[in-house]
Amino acid sequence: MKNLIAFVLSVALGVLMVLSLTNNDWFAQFGYVDLADRVSQSYIDKDVTGNPGEIIFGITSNPENGAANIVTSIVVDYRSFDTLGEVTVLFISALGVALLLNSQDKNKRLALNFKPNFMLRVGSRALFAIILMTGVYVILHGHLTPGGGFPGGTMIASSILLLYLADDQFRTKVKGFKLLEGVAGSFYVIIGLLGLLLATYFLQNFLPTGTVGDLLSAGVIPIVYILIGLKVGSEIAGIIDNFLTEEEVSL
Amino acid sequence: MLIASYVFLVIGGLFFLLGGLGILRMPDTFNRIQAGTKATTLGSFSILIGVAFANPSWIFKIIIIIVFIVISNPIGSSAIAKATYRSNHIPTNLVQDDLAKRGEEHDTN
């Protein structure tokens, strides 16, 4: 029975292939393709705003994409699925580090071989606030200026690294990081599914794009970048925590 | 307005030049720290104030940068000085050693 089904399916597939290859309406002959009909030509012709017209910063409203930063418009709008993959790669590497280096004793950390003085401890906390604020600024302005979720998240993680290096008593709540990371990743996928539901395809920009150059513009791009920033920041902070609480494991 | 900006920028550049010269010419680490950090602080402040004169709408960002430098520069130089002391790279003609009185020891290596 199983063999019969396989045979029928193979024959049907073969017939379909022969029919489709001989039918010139489905597949044009080599050298006879009119590129103007194709999707690729429309992407070659247009700019990121969806039309070849002039875009004026602060005046033009509701273009196709709306991000003032062209890299951002590619990274989290046109190729957002690729970025989802990148975030997954980062997640898997963080998982690998956690698997290799995770310590059972949650209160232990690598000791510094010096005693940090008062000035270093207190001053690094003040610096922590400024670095954190810069990271949040870079994330929030990802669609306007160079930067975005990945560099901003790394800045947040580096502020936590500064606290680790300057204070030998400091420990972070790794559980909170893991939770934040999971929630941010899930919301990214949920936004993609909302794009599939409300617009046409997965991760499509379904919100109004606003005026080019405004803080609240470019549709879902700021939301996605905030999620990416939270995810990258918590992941890299988790990696730092894993490295600094590493213990020797006897296999 | 633009003239004031240019004046501050030139002052800042001069301080950076002096700082670089101090780092090159000073004999040991402590002197180099004091040449480097003092000159860098003043030079950065002058250049940032010059930028603020040239473009007054950036004043808040510049204030934040100045606060960052005010906090980070002394902390960094104190950490470098402490590390220098602990790693026993102190000059032989040190006149006063308060850390030795407080019982700080050098690393033996």
Interface residues (C-beta under 8 A of the other chain):
Chain A: F114 N117 M119 L120 G123 S124 A126 L127 I130 M133
Chain B: I64 V67 F68 I71 S72 P74 I75 S78 A79 K82 R86
